[in-house]
Amino acid sequence: MVSPIVAAIISFFFPGIGQVVQGETKKGIIMFVAAIVISIILTYALGTIGNIIYLIYAVYAAYDAYNMG
């Protein structure tokens, strides 16, 4: 396990990976796959709004990884 701050930073840039390094592998993989789906589908379907939704998801992933530590 790493410090909560490091996990939050990792998870902001790569949602789900912060959860994996904190020991929640299943949750991290699900969040990582969801991030990929959100980034691909919503960005193409909604453009800028899709990017904003992805950013909100990345912030949530960072918050979640921080609170796990």
mmCIF file as Biopython writes it, N, C-alpha, C and O atoms, coordinates in Angstrom:
data_model
#
loop_
_atom_site.group_PDB
_atom_site.id
_atom_site.type_symbol
_atom_site.label_atom_id
_atom_site.label_alt_id
_atom_site.label_comp_id
_atom_site.label_asym_id
_atom_site.label_entity_id
_atom_site.label_seq_id
_atom_site.pdbx_PDB_ins_code
_atom_site.Cartn_x
_atom_site.Cartn_y
_atom_site.Cartn_z
_atom_site.occupancy
_atom_site.B_iso_or_equiv
_atom_site.auth_seq_id
_atom_site.auth_asym_id
_atom_site.pdbx_PDB_model_num
ATOM 1   N N  . MET A ? 1  ? 0.833   -1.180 0.000   1.0 0.0 1  A 1 
ATOM 2   C CA . MET A ? 1  ? 0.000   0.000  0.000   1.0 0.0 1  A 1 
ATOM 3   C C  . MET A ? 1  ? 0.879   1.246  0.000   1.0 0.0 1  A 1 
ATOM 4   O O  . MET A ? 1  ? 1.969   1.260  0.573   1.0 0.0 1  A 1 
ATOM 5   N N  . VAL A ? 2  ? 0.392   2.262  -0.639  1.0 0.0 2  A 1 
ATOM 6   C CA . VAL A ? 2  ? 1.098   3.543  -0.695  1.0 0.0 2  A 1 
ATOM 7   C C  . VAL A ? 2  ? 0.314   4.565  0.119   1.0 0.0 2  A 1 
ATOM 8   O O  . VAL A ? 2  ? -0.779  4.281  0.609   1.0 0.0 2  A 1 
ATOM 9   N N  . SER A ? 3  ? 0.881   5.744  0.255   1.0 0.0 3  A 1 
ATOM 10  C CA . SER A ? 3  ? 0.192   6.784  1.020   1.0 0.0 3  A 1 
ATOM 11  C C  . SER A ? 3  ? -1.085  7.208  0.287   1.0 0.0 3  A 1 
ATOM 12  O O  . SER A ? 3  ? -1.159  7.101  -0.937  1.0 0.0 3  A 1 
ATOM 13  N N  . PRO A ? 4  ? -2.080  7.686  1.022   1.0 0.0 4  A 1 
ATOM 14  C CA . PRO A ? 4  ? -3.338  8.105  0.399   1.0 0.0 4  A 1 
ATOM 15  C C  . PRO A ? 4  ? -3.158  9.206  -0.642  1.0 0.0 4  A 1 
ATOM 16  O O  . PRO A ? 4  ? -3.874  9.231  -1.643  1.0 0.0 4  A 1 
ATOM 17  N N  . ILE A ? 5  ? -2.221  10.107 -0.421  1.0 0.0 5  A 1 
ATOM 18  C CA . ILE A ? 5  ? -2.005  11.199 -1.380  1.0 0.0 5  A 1 
ATOM 19  C C  . ILE A ? 5  ? -1.474  10.655 -2.700  1.0 0.0 5  A 1 
ATOM 20  O O  . ILE A ? 5  ? -1.928  11.067 -3.767  1.0 0.0 5  A 1 
ATOM 21  N N  . VAL A ? 6  ? -0.518  9.736  -2.637  1.0 0.0 6  A 1 
ATOM 22  C CA . VAL A ? 6  ? 0.034   9.132  -3.854  1.0 0.0 6  A 1 
ATOM 23  C C  . VAL A ? 6  ? -1.058  8.348  -4.577  1.0 0.0 6  A 1 
ATOM 24  O O  . VAL A ? 6  ? -1.170  8.432  -5.800  1.0 0.0 6  A 1 
ATOM 25  N N  . ALA A ? 7  ? -1.859  7.593  -3.840  1.0 0.0 7  A 1 
ATOM 26  C CA . ALA A ? 7  ? -2.955  6.833  -4.450  1.0 0.0 7  A 1 
ATOM 27  C C  . ALA A ? 7  ? -3.954  7.759  -5.132  1.0 0.0 7  A 1 
ATOM 28  O O  . ALA A ? 7  ? -4.460  7.442  -6.209  1.0 0.0 7  A 1 
ATOM 29  N N  . ALA A ? 8  ? -4.242  8.900  -4.515  1.0 0.0 8  A 1 
ATOM 30  C CA . ALA A ? 8  ? -5.177  9.860  -5.108  1.0 0.0 8  A 1 
ATOM 31  C C  . ALA A ? 8  ? -4.619  10.446 -6.399  1.0 0.0 8  A 1 
ATOM 32  O O  . ALA A ? 8  ? -5.346  10.592 -7.381  1.0 0.0 8  A 1 
ATOM 33  N N  . ILE A ? 9  ? -3.340  10.780 -6.400  1.0 0.0 9  A 1 
ATOM 34  C CA . ILE A ? 9  ? -2.722  11.345 -7.608  1.0 0.0 9  A 1 
ATOM 35  C C  . ILE A ? 9  ? -2.718  10.316 -8.733  1.0 0.0 9  A 1 
ATOM 36  O O  . ILE A ? 9  ? -3.059  10.633 -9.873  1.0 0.0 9  A 1 
ATOM 37  N N  . ILE A ? 10 ? -2.332  9.087  -8.409  1.0 0.0 10 A 1 
ATOM 38  C CA . ILE A ? 10 ? -2.334  8.026  -9.421  1.0 0.0 10 A 1 
ATOM 39  C C  . ILE A ? 10 ? -3.742  7.834  -9.969  1.0 0.0 10 A 1 
ATOM 40  O O  . ILE A ? 10 ? -3.935  7.723  -11.180 1.0 0.0 10 A 1 
ATOM 41  N N  . SER A ? 11 ? -4.719  7.796  -9.079  1.0 0.0 11 A 1 
ATOM 42  C CA . SER A ? 11 ? -6.091  7.535  -9.492  1.0 0.0 11 A 1 
ATOM 43  C C  . SER A ? 11 ? -6.702  8.694  -10.267 1.0 0.0 11 A 1 
ATOM 44  O O  . SER A ? 11 ? -7.612  8.482  -11.069 1.0 0.0 11 A 1 
ATOM 45  N N  . PHE A ? 12 ? -6.221  9.914  -10.046 1.0 0.0 12 A 1 
ATOM 46  C CA . PHE A ? 12 ? -6.728  11.042 -10.830 1.0 0.0 12 A 1 
ATOM 47  C C  . PHE A ? 12 ? -6.314  10.898 -12.294 1.0 0.0 12 A 1 
ATOM 48  O O  . PHE A ? 12 ? -7.120  11.123 -13.197 1.0 0.0 12 A 1 
ATOM 49  N N  . PHE A ? 13 ? -5.061  10.524 -12.524 1.0 0.0 13 A 1 
ATOM 50  C CA . PHE A ? 13 ? -4.581  10.395 -13.898 1.0 0.0 13 A 1 
ATOM 51  C C  . PHE A ? 13 ? -4.972  9.065  -14.537 1.0 0.0 13 A 1 
ATOM 52  O O  . PHE A ? 13 ? -5.183  8.995  -15.748 1.0 0.0 13 A 1 
ATOM 53  N N  . PHE A ? 14 ? -5.068  8.017  -13.733 1.0 0.0 14 A 1 
ATOM 54  C CA . PHE A ? 14 ? -5.461  6.688  -14.202 1.0 0.0 14 A 1 
ATOM 55  C C  . PHE A ? 14 ? -6.520  6.141  -13.244 1.0 0.0 14 A 1 
ATOM 56  O O  . PHE A ? 14 ? -6.197  5.352  -12.356 1.0 0.0 14 A 1 
ATOM 57  N N  . PRO A ? 15 ? -7.788  6.554  -13.415 1.0 0.0 15 A 1 
ATOM 58  C CA . PRO A ? 15 ? -8.831  6.142  -12.470 1.0 0.0 15 A 1 
ATOM 59  C C  . PRO A ? 15 ? -8.873  4.624  -12.286 1.0 0.0 15 A 1 
ATOM 60  O O  . PRO A ? 15 ? -8.901  3.858  -13.250 1.0 0.0 15 A 1 
ATOM 61  N N  . GLY A ? 16 ? -8.877  4.223  -11.027 1.0 0.0 16 A 1 
ATOM 62  C CA . GLY A ? 16 ? -8.917  2.805  -10.689 1.0 0.0 16 A 1 
ATOM 63  C C  . GLY A ? 16 ? -7.579  2.250  -10.253 1.0 0.0 16 A 1 
ATOM 64  O O  . GLY A ? 16 ? -7.530  1.331  -9.436  1.0 0.0 16 A 1 
ATOM 65  N N  . ILE A ? 17 ? -6.493  2.788  -10.780 1.0 0.0 17 A 1 
ATOM 66  C CA . ILE A ? 17 ? -5.173  2.271  -10.434 1.0 0.0 17 A 1 
ATOM 67  C C  . ILE A ? 17 ? -4.823  2.622  -8.985  1.0 0.0 17 A 1 
ATOM 68  O O  . ILE A ? 17 ? -4.139  1.849  -8.314  1.0 0.0 17 A 1 
ATOM 69  N N  . GLY A ? 18 ? -5.273  3.750  -8.507  1.0 0.0 18 A 1 
ATOM 70  C CA . GLY A ? 18 ? -5.056  4.104  -7.107  1.0 0.0 18 A 1 
ATOM 71  C C  . GLY A ? 18 ? -5.736  3.118  -6.168  1.0 0.0 18 A 1 
ATOM 72  O O  . GLY A ? 18 ? -5.211  2.812  -5.098  1.0 0.0 18 A 1 
ATOM 73  N N  . GLN A ? 19 ? -6.898  2.623  -6.563  1.0 0.0 19 A 1 
ATOM 74  C CA . GLN A ? 19 ? -7.588  1.628  -5.757  1.0 0.0 19 A 1 
ATOM 75  C C  . GLN A ? 19 ? -6.816  0.307  -5.767  1.0 0.0 19 A 1 
ATOM 76  O O  . GLN A ? 19 ? -6.753  -0.386 -4.752  1.0 0.0 19 A 1 
ATOM 77  N N  . VAL A ? 20 ? -6.233  -0.035 -6.911  1.0 0.0 20 A 1 
ATOM 78  C CA . VAL A ? 20 ? -5.452  -1.275 -7.008  1.0 0.0 20 A 1 
ATOM 79  C C  . VAL A ? 20 ? -4.247  -1.219 -6.077  1.0 0.0 20 A 1 
ATOM 80  O O  . VAL A ? 20 ? -3.984  -2.180 -5.354  1.0 0.0 20 A 1 
ATOM 81  N N  . VAL A ? 21 ? -3.512  -0.111 -6.084  1.0 0.0 21 A 1 
ATOM 82  C CA . VAL A ? 21 ? -2.326  -0.024 -5.226  1.0 0.0 21 A 1 
ATOM 83  C C  . VAL A ? 21 ? -2.698  0.069  -3.750  1.0 0.0 21 A 1 
ATOM 84  O O  . VAL A ? 21 ? -1.849  -0.152 -2.887  1.0 0.0 21 A 1 
ATOM 85  N N  . GLN A ? 22 ? -3.949  0.392  -3.449  1.0 0.0 22 A 1 
ATOM 86  C CA . GLN A ? 22 ? -4.408  0.418  -2.061  1.0 0.0 22 A 1 
ATOM 87  C C  . GLN A ? 22 ? -4.967  -0.942 -1.630  1.0 0.0 22 A 1 
ATOM 88  O O  . GLN A ? 22 ? -5.407  -1.097 -0.491  1.0 0.0 22 A 1 
ATOM 89  N N  . GLY A ? 23 ? -4.951  -1.918 -2.529  1.0 0.0 23 A 1 
ATOM 90  C CA . GLY A ? 23 ? -5.371  -3.266 -2.169  1.0 0.0 23 A 1 
ATOM 91  C C  . GLY A ? 23 ? -6.763  -3.667 -2.614  1.0 0.0 23 A 1 
ATOM 92  O O  . GLY A ? 23 ? -7.175  -4.801 -2.371  1.0 0.0 23 A 1 
ATOM 93  N N  . GLU A ? 24 ? -7.490  -2.787 -3.248  1.0 0.0 24 A 1 
ATOM 94  C CA . GLU A ? 24 ? -8.843  -3.089 -3.737  1.0 0.0 24 A 1 
ATOM 95  C C  . GLU A ? 24 ? -8.781  -3.391 -5.233  1.0 0.0 24 A 1 
ATOM 96  O O  . GLU A ? 24 ? -9.218  -2.587 -6.056  1.0 0.0 24 A 1 
ATOM 97  N N  . THR A ? 25 ? -8.235  -4.551 -5.572  1.0 0.0 25 A 1 
ATOM 98  C CA . THR A ? 25 ? -7.983  -4.894 -6.972  1.0 0.0 25 A 1 
ATOM 99  C C  . THR A ? 25 ? -9.262  -4.961 -7.794  1.0 0.0 25 A 1 
ATOM 100 O O  . THR A ? 25 ? -9.329  -4.372 -8.873  1.0 0.0 25 A 1 
ATOM 101 N N  . LYS A ? 26 ? -10.271 -5.662 -7.308  1.0 0.0 26 A 1 
ATOM 102 C CA . LYS A ? 26 ? -11.513 -5.814 -8.073  1.0 0.0 26 A 1 
ATOM 103 C C  . LYS A ? 26 ? -12.171 -4.458 -8.326  1.0 0.0 26 A 1 
ATOM 104 O O  . LYS A ? 26 ? -12.576 -4.160 -9.450  1.0 0.0 26 A 1 
ATOM 105 N N  . LYS A ? 27 ? -12.273 -3.645 -7.287  1.0 0.0 27 A 1 
ATOM 106 C CA . LYS A ? 27 ? -12.869 -2.315 -7.428  1.0 0.0 27 A 1 
ATOM 107 C C  . LYS A ? 27 ? -12.054 -1.468 -8.400  1.0 0.0 27 A 1 
ATOM 108 O O  . LYS A ? 27 ? -12.621 -0.744 -9.219  1.0 0.0 27 A 1 
ATOM 109 N N  . GLY A ? 28 ? -10.729 -1.553 -8.314  1.0 0.0 28 A 1 
ATOM 110 C CA . GLY A ? 28 ? -9.862  -0.780 -9.194  1.0 0.0 28 A 1 
ATOM 111 C C  . GLY A ? 28 ? -10.017 -1.157 -10.656 1.0 0.0 28 A 1 
ATOM 112 O O  . GLY A ? 28 ? -10.056 -0.289 -11.529 1.0 0.0 28 A 1 
ATOM 113 N N  . ILE A ? 29 ? -10.104 -2.450 -10.920 1.0 0.0 29 A 1 
ATOM 114 C CA . ILE A ? 29 ? -10.272 -2.903 -12.306 1.0 0.0 29 A 1 
ATOM 115 C C  . ILE A ? 29 ? -11.609 -2.429 -12.862 1.0 0.0 29 A 1 
ATOM 116 O O  . ILE A ? 29 ? -11.687 -1.980 -14.005 1.0 0.0 29 A 1 
ATOM 117 N N  . ILE A ? 30 ? -12.658 -2.531 -12.055 1.0 0.0 30 A 1 
ATOM 118 C CA . ILE A ? 30 ? -13.977 -2.064 -12.496 1.0 0.0 30 A 1 
ATOM 119 C C  . ILE A ? 30 ? -13.941 -0.566 -12.788 1.0 0.0 30 A 1 
ATOM 120 O O  . ILE A ? 30 ? -14.474 -0.116 -13.801 1.0 0.0 30 A 1 
ATOM 121 N N  . MET A ? 31 ? -13.314 0.202  -11.902 1.0 0.0 31 A 1 
ATOM 122 C CA . MET A ? 31 ? -13.238 1.651  -12.112 1.0 0.0 31 A 1 
ATOM 123 C C  . MET A ? 31 ? -12.383 1.991  -13.333 1.0 0.0 31 A 1 
ATOM 124 O O  . MET A ? 31 ? -12.691 2.939  -14.056 1.0 0.0 31 A 1 
ATOM 125 N N  . PHE A ? 32 ? -11.316 1.231  -13.569 1.0 0.0 32 A 1 
ATOM 126 C CA . PHE A ? 32 ? -10.459 1.478  -14.723 1.0 0.0 32 A 1 
ATOM 127 C C  . PHE A ? 32 ? -11.213 1.209  -16.022 1.0 0.0 32 A 1 
ATOM 128 O O  . PHE A ? 32 ? -11.149 2.008  -16.957 1.0 0.0 32 A 1 
ATOM 129 N N  . VAL A ? 33 ? -11.923 0.092  -16.080 1.0 0.0 33 A 1 
ATOM 130 C CA . VAL A ? 33 ? -12.710 -0.231 -17.278 1.0 0.0 33 A 1 
ATOM 131 C C  . VAL A ? 33 ? -13.803 0.815  -17.486 1.0 0.0 33 A 1 
ATOM 132 O O  . VAL A ? 33 ? -14.055 1.233  -18.616 1.0 0.0 33 A 1 
ATOM 133 N N  . ALA A ? 34 ? -14.451 1.237  -16.407 1.0 0.0 34 A 1 
ATOM 134 C CA . ALA A ? 34 ? -15.478 2.278  -16.516 1.0 0.0 34 A 1 
ATOM 135 C C  . ALA A ? 34 ? -14.880 3.577  -17.042 1.0 0.0 34 A 1 
ATOM 136 O O  . ALA A ? 34 ? -15.514 4.276  -17.832 1.0 0.0 34 A 1 
ATOM 137 N N  . ALA A ? 35 ? -13.669 3.905  -16.611 1.0 0.0 35 A 1 
ATOM 138 C CA . ALA A ? 35 ? -13.010 5.123  -17.091 1.0 0.0 35 A 1 
ATOM 139 C C  . ALA A ? 35 ? -12.742 5.046  -18.586 1.0 0.0 35 A 1 
ATOM 140 O O  . ALA A ? 35 ? -12.911 6.033  -19.301 1.0 0.0 35 A 1 
ATOM 141 N N  . ILE A ? 36 ? -12.326 3.883  -19.058 1.0 0.0 36 A 1 
ATOM 142 C CA . ILE A ? 36 ? -12.080 3.715  -20.494 1.0 0.0 36 A 1 
ATOM 143 C C  . ILE A ? 36 ? -13.380 3.880  -21.272 1.0 0.0 36 A 1 
ATOM 144 O O  . ILE A ? 36 ? -13.418 4.576  -22.287 1.0 0.0 36 A 1 
ATOM 145 N N  . VAL A ? 37 ? -14.439 3.243  -20.799 1.0 0.0 37 A 1 
ATOM 146 C CA . VAL A ? 37 ? -15.739 3.343  -21.473 1.0 0.0 37 A 1 
ATOM 147 C C  . VAL A ? 37 ? -16.228 4.786  -21.479 1.0 0.0 37 A 1 
ATOM 148 O O  . VAL A ? 37 ? -16.680 5.290  -22.507 1.0 0.0 37 A 1 
ATOM 149 N N  . ILE A ? 38 ? -16.136 5.445  -20.336 1.0 0.0 38 A 1 
ATOM 150 C CA . ILE A ? 38 ? -16.568 6.842  -20.251 1.0 0.0 38 A 1 
ATOM 151 C C  . ILE A ? 38 ? -15.763 7.708  -21.201 1.0 0.0 38 A 1 
ATOM 152 O O  . ILE A ? 38 ? -16.327 8.534  -21.920 1.0 0.0 38 A 1 
ATOM 153 N N  . SER A ? 39 ? -14.457 7.528  -21.209 1.0 0.0 39 A 1 
ATOM 154 C CA . SER A ? 39 ? -13.626 8.398  -22.039 1.0 0.0 39 A 1 
ATOM 155 C C  . SER A ? 39 ? -13.873 8.179  -23.527 1.0 0.0 39 A 1 
ATOM 156 O O  . SER A ? 39 ? -13.866 9.138  -24.298 1.0 0.0 39 A 1 
ATOM 157 N N  . ILE A ? 40 ? -14.086 6.958  -23.933 1.0 0.0 40 A 1 
ATOM 158 C CA . ILE A ? 40 ? -14.288 6.687  -25.365 1.0 0.0 40 A 1 
ATOM 159 C C  . ILE A ? 40 ? -15.703 7.061  -25.805 1.0 0.0 40 A 1 
ATOM 160 O O  . ILE A ? 40 ? -15.879 7.867  -26.718 1.0 0.0 40 A 1 
ATOM 161 N N  . ILE A ? 41 ? -16.689 6.487  -25.169 1.0 0.0 41 A 1 
ATOM 162 C CA . ILE A ? 41 ? -18.073 6.667  -25.616 1.0 0.0 41 A 1 
ATOM 163 C C  . ILE A ? 41 ? -18.561 8.096  -25.403 1.0 0.0 41 A 1 
ATOM 164 O O  . ILE A ? 41 ? -19.081 8.721  -26.327 1.0 0.0 41 A 1 
ATOM 165 N N  . LEU A ? 42 ? -18.397 8.606  -24.199 1.0 0.0 42 A 1 
ATOM 166 C CA . LEU A ? 42 ? -18.949 9.930  -23.925 1.0 0.0 42 A 1 
ATOM 167 C C  . LEU A ? 42 ? -18.208 11.041 -24.653 1.0 0.0 42 A 1 
ATOM 168 O O  . LEU A ? 42 ? -18.820 12.034 -25.046 1.0 0.0 42 A 1 
ATOM 169 N N  . THR A ? 43 ? -16.913 10.893 -24.838 1.0 0.0 43 A 1 
ATOM 170 C CA . THR A ? 43 ? -16.176 11.929 -25.550 1.0 0.0 43 A 1 
ATOM 171 C C  . THR A ? 43 ? -16.644 12.025 -27.000 1.0 0.0 43 A 1 
ATOM 172 O O  . THR A ? 43 ? -16.824 13.122 -27.527 1.0 0.0 43 A 1 
ATOM 173 N N  . TYR A ? 44 ? -16.840 10.877 -27.639 1.0 0.0 44 A 1 
ATOM 174 C CA . TYR A ? 44 ? -17.296 10.910 -29.026 1.0 0.0 44 A 1 
ATOM 175 C C  . TYR A ? 44 ? -18.766 11.294 -29.133 1.0 0.0 44 A 1 
ATOM 176 O O  . TYR A ? 44 ? -19.163 11.984 -30.072 1.0 0.0 44 A 1 
ATOM 177 N N  . ALA A ? 45 ? -19.569 10.851 -28.181 1.0 0.0 45 A 1 
ATOM 178 C CA . ALA A ? 45 ? -21.001 11.123 -28.255 1.0 0.0 45 A 1 
ATOM 179 C C  . ALA A ? 45 ? -21.348 12.541 -27.816 1.0 0.0 45 A 1 
ATOM 180 O O  . ALA A ? 45 ? -22.233 13.173 -28.394 1.0 0.0 45 A 1 
ATOM 181 N N  . LEU A ? 46 ? -20.652 13.042 -26.794 1.0 0.0 46 A 1 
ATOM 182 C CA . LEU A ? 46 ? -21.044 14.325 -26.221 1.0 0.0 46 A 1 
ATOM 183 C C  . LEU A ? 46 ? -19.986 15.412 -26.338 1.0 0.0 46 A 1 
ATOM 184 O O  . LEU A ? 46 ? -20.242 16.557 -25.967 1.0 0.0 46 A 1 
ATOM 185 N N  . GLY A ? 47 ? -18.822 15.086 -26.837 1.0 0.0 47 A 1 
ATOM 186 C CA . GLY A ? 47 ? -17.775 16.091 -27.002 1.0 0.0 47 A 1 
ATOM 187 C C  . GLY A ? 47 ? -17.300 16.655 -25.678 1.0 0.0 47 A 1 
ATOM 188 O O  . GLY A ? 47 ? -16.870 15.916 -24.793 1.0 0.0 47 A 1 
ATOM 189 N N  . THR A ? 48 ? -17.380 17.961 -25.551 1.0 0.0 48 A 1 
ATOM 190 C CA . THR A ? 48 ? -16.878 18.646 -24.363 1.0 0.0 48 A 1 
ATOM 191 C C  . THR A ? 48 ? -17.602 18.206 -23.096 1.0 0.0 48 A 1 
ATOM 192 O O  . THR A ? 48 ? -16.977 18.078 -22.044 1.0 0.0 48 A 1 
ATOM 193 N N  . ILE A ? 49 ? -18.887 17.976 -23.179 1.0 0.0 49 A 1 
ATOM 194 C CA . ILE A ? 49 ? -19.637 17.522 -22.007 1.0 0.0 49 A 1 
ATOM 195 C C  . ILE A ? 49 ? -19.125 16.151 -21.556 1.0 0.0 49 A 1 
ATOM 196 O O  . ILE A ? 49 ? -19.036 15.885 -20.357 1.0 0.0 49 A 1 
ATOM 197 N N  . GLY A ? 50 ? -18.793 15.294 -22.502 1.0 0.0 50 A 1 
ATOM 198 C CA . GLY A ? 50 ? -18.216 13.992 -22.166 1.0 0.0 50 A 1 
ATOM 199 C C  . GLY A ? 50 ? -16.888 14.130 -21.451 1.0 0.0 50 A 1 
ATOM 200 O O  . GLY A ? 50 ? -16.595 13.379 -20.521 1.0 0.0 50 A 1 
ATOM 201 N N  . ASN A ? 51 ? -16.081 15.091 -21.882 1.0 0.0 51 A 1 
ATOM 202 C CA . ASN A ? 51 ? -14.805 15.338 -21.204 1.0 0.0 51 A 1 
ATOM 203 C C  . ASN A ? 51 ? -15.022 15.836 -19.781 1.0 0.0 51 A 1 
ATOM 204 O O  . ASN A ? 51 ? -14.281 15.466 -18.871 1.0 0.0 51 A 1 
ATOM 205 N N  . ILE A ? 52 ? -16.025 16.666 -19.591 1.0 0.0 52 A 1 
ATOM 206 C CA . ILE A ? 52 ? -16.332 17.165 -18.248 1.0 0.0 52 A 1 
ATOM 207 C C  . ILE A ? 52 ? -16.799 16.014 -17.350 1.0 0.0 52 A 1 
ATOM 208 O O  . ILE A ? 52 ? -16.409 15.933 -16.185 1.0 0.0 52 A 1 
ATOM 209 N N  . ILE A ? 53 ? -17.627 15.134 -17.895 1.0 0.0 53 A 1 
ATOM 210 C CA . ILE A ? 53 ? -18.081 13.976 -17.122 1.0 0.0 53 A 1 
ATOM 211 C C  . ILE A ? 53 ? -16.890 13.096 -16.750 1.0 0.0 53 A 1 
ATOM 212 O O  . ILE A ? 53 ? -16.822 12.597 -15.627 1.0 0.0 53 A 1 
ATOM 213 N N  . TYR A ? 54 ? -15.952 12.901 -17.675 1.0 0.0 54 A 1 
ATOM 214 C CA . TYR A ? 54 ? -14.752 12.113 -17.378 1.0 0.0 54 A 1 
ATOM 215 C C  . TYR A ? 54 ? -13.923 12.782 -16.283 1.0 0.0 54 A 1 
ATOM 216 O O  . TYR A ? 54 ? -13.413 12.102 -15.393 1.0 0.0 54 A 1 
ATOM 217 N N  . LEU A ? 55 ? -13.788 14.088 -16.340 1.0 0.0 55 A 1 
ATOM 218 C CA . LEU A ? 55 ? -13.031 14.808 -15.315 1.0 0.0 55 A 1 
ATOM 219 C C  . LEU A ? 55 ? -13.679 14.640 -13.939 1.0 0.0 55 A 1 
ATOM 220 O O  . LEU A ? 55 ? -12.985 14.441 -12.942 1.0 0.0 55 A 1 
ATOM 221 N N  . ILE A ? 56 ? -14.997 14.719 -13.889 1.0 0.0 56 A 1 
ATOM 222 C CA . ILE A ? 56 ? -15.712 14.501 -12.625 1.0 0.0 56 A 1 
ATOM 223 C C  . ILE A ? 56 ? -15.459 13.082 -12.114 1.0 0.0 56 A 1 
ATOM 224 O O  . ILE A ? 56 ? -15.254 12.876 -10.918 1.0 0.0 56 A 1 
ATOM 225 N N  . TYR A ? 57 ? -15.474 12.117 -13.017 1.0 0.0 57 A 1 
ATOM 226 C CA . TYR A ? 57 ? -15.205 10.729 -12.631 1.0 0.0 57 A 1 
ATOM 227 C C  . TYR A ? 57 ? -13.778 10.572 -12.109 1.0 0.0 57 A 1 
ATOM 228 O O  . TYR A ? 57 ? -13.553 9.856  -11.133 1.0 0.0 57 A 1 
ATOM 229 N N  . ALA A ? 58 ? -12.821 11.229 -12.745 1.0 0.0 58 A 1 
ATOM 230 C CA . ALA A ? 58 ? -11.426 11.156 -12.298 1.0 0.0 58 A 1 
ATOM 231 C C  . ALA A ? 58 ? -11.264 11.767 -10.911 1.0 0.0 58 A 1 
ATOM 232 O O  . ALA A ? 58 ? -10.516 11.243 -10.085 1.0 0.0 58 A 1 
ATOM 233 N N  . VAL A ? 59 ? -11.953 12.861 -10.653 1.0 0.0 59 A 1 
ATOM 234 C CA . VAL A ? 59 ? -11.901 13.479 -9.321  1.0 0.0 59 A 1 
ATOM 235 C C  . VAL A ? 59 ? -12.515 12.535 -8.289  1.0 0.0 59 A 1 
ATOM 236 O O  . VAL A ? 59 ? -11.981 12.386 -7.190  1.0 0.0 59 A 1 
ATOM 237 N N  . TYR A ? 60 ? -13.632 11.900 -8.636  1.0 0.0 60 A 1 
ATOM 238 C CA . TYR A ? 60 ? -14.243 10.934 -7.719  1.0 0.0 60 A 1 
ATOM 239 C C  . TYR A ? 60 ? -13.291 9.770  -7.437  1.0 0.0 60 A 1 
ATOM 240 O O  . TYR A ? 60 ? -13.158 9.342  -6.291  1.0 0.0 60 A 1 
ATOM 241 N N  . ALA A ? 61 ? -12.634 9.260  -8.472  1.0 0.0 61 A 1 
ATOM 242 C CA . ALA A ? 61 ? -11.704 8.142  -8.288  1.0 0.0 61 A 1 
ATOM 243 C C  . ALA A ? 61 ? -10.551 8.538  -7.372  1.0 0.0 61 A 1 
ATOM 244 O O  . ALA A ? 61 ? -10.128 7.750  -6.527  1.0 0.0 61 A 1 
ATOM 245 N N  . ALA A ? 62 ? -10.047 9.751  -7.537  1.0 0.0 62 A 1 
ATOM 246 C CA . ALA A ? 62 ? -8.967  10.236 -6.674  1.0 0.0 62 A 1 
ATOM 247 C C  . ALA A ? 62 ? -9.457  10.369 -5.237  1.0 0.0 62 A 1 
ATOM 248 O O  . ALA A ? 62 ? -8.752  9.982  -4.305  1.0 0.0 62 A 1 
ATOM 249 N N  . TYR A ? 63 ? -10.645 10.908 -5.051  1.0 0.0 63 A 1 
ATOM 250 C CA . TYR A ? 63 ? -11.236 11.050 -3.715  1.0 0.0 63 A 1 
ATOM 251 C C  . TYR A ? 63 ? -11.413 9.684  -3.054  1.0 0.0 63 A 1 
ATOM 252 O O  . TYR A ? 63 ? -11.101 9.513  -1.876  1.0 0.0 63 A 1 
ATOM 253 N N  . ASP A ? 64 ? -11.909 8.725  -3.813  1.0 0.0 64 A 1 
ATOM 254 C CA . ASP A ? 64 ? -12.129 7.387  -3.289  1.0 0.0 64 A 1 
ATOM 255 C C  . ASP A ? 64 ? -10.806 6.720  -2.901  1.0 0.0 64 A 1 
ATOM 256 O O  . ASP A ? 64 ? -10.713 6.094  -1.845  1.0 0.0 64 A 1 
ATOM 257 N N  . ALA A ? 65 ? -9.796  6.852  -3.745  1.0 0.0 65 A 1 
ATOM 258 C CA . ALA A ? 65 ? -8.489  6.258  -3.440  1.0 0.0 65 A 1 
ATOM 259 C C  . ALA A ? 65 ? -7.879  6.897  -2.198  1.0 0.0 65 A 1 
ATOM 260 O O  . ALA A ? 65 ? -7.257  6.211  -1.386  1.0 0.0 65 A 1 
ATOM 261 N N  . TYR A ? 66 ? -8.053  8.195  -2.049  1.0 0.0 66 A 1 
ATOM 262 C CA . TYR A ? 66 ? -7.521  8.889  -0.875  1.0 0.0 66 A 1 
ATOM 263 C C  . TYR A ? 66 ? -8.196  8.393  0.407   1.0 0.0 66 A 1 
ATOM 264 O O  . TYR A ? 66 ? -7.532  8.184  1.422   1.0 0.0 66 A 1 
ATOM 265 N N  . ASN A ? 67 ? -9.499  8.211  0.355   1.0 0.0 67 A 1 
ATOM 266 C CA . ASN A ? 67 ? -10.237 7.784  1.543   1.0 0.0 67 A 1 
ATOM 267 C C  . ASN A ? 67 ? -10.016 6.321  1.904   1.0 0.0 67 A 1 
ATOM 268 O O  . ASN A ? 67 ? -10.363 5.905  3.010   1.0 0.0 67 A 1 
ATOM 269 N N  . MET A ? 68 ? -9.450  5.536  1.002   1.0 0.0 68 A 1 
ATOM 270 C CA . MET A ? 68 ? -9.169  4.137  1.294   1.0 0.0 68 A 1 
ATOM 271 C C  . MET A ? 68 ? -7.933  3.986  2.172   1.0 0.0 68 A 1 
ATOM 272 O O  . MET A ? 68 ? -7.775  2.967  2.845   1.0 0.0 68 A 1 
ATOM 273 N N  . GLY A ? 69 ? -7.053  4.990  2.176   1.0 0.0 69 A 1 
ATOM 274 C CA . GLY A ? 69 ? -5.778  4.876  2.893   1.0 0.0 69 A 1 
ATOM 275 C C  . GLY A ? 69 ? -5.810  5.271  4.265   1.0 0.0 69 A 1 
ATOM 276 O O  . GLY A ? 69 ? -4.788  5.210  4.949   1.0 0.0 69 A 1 
#
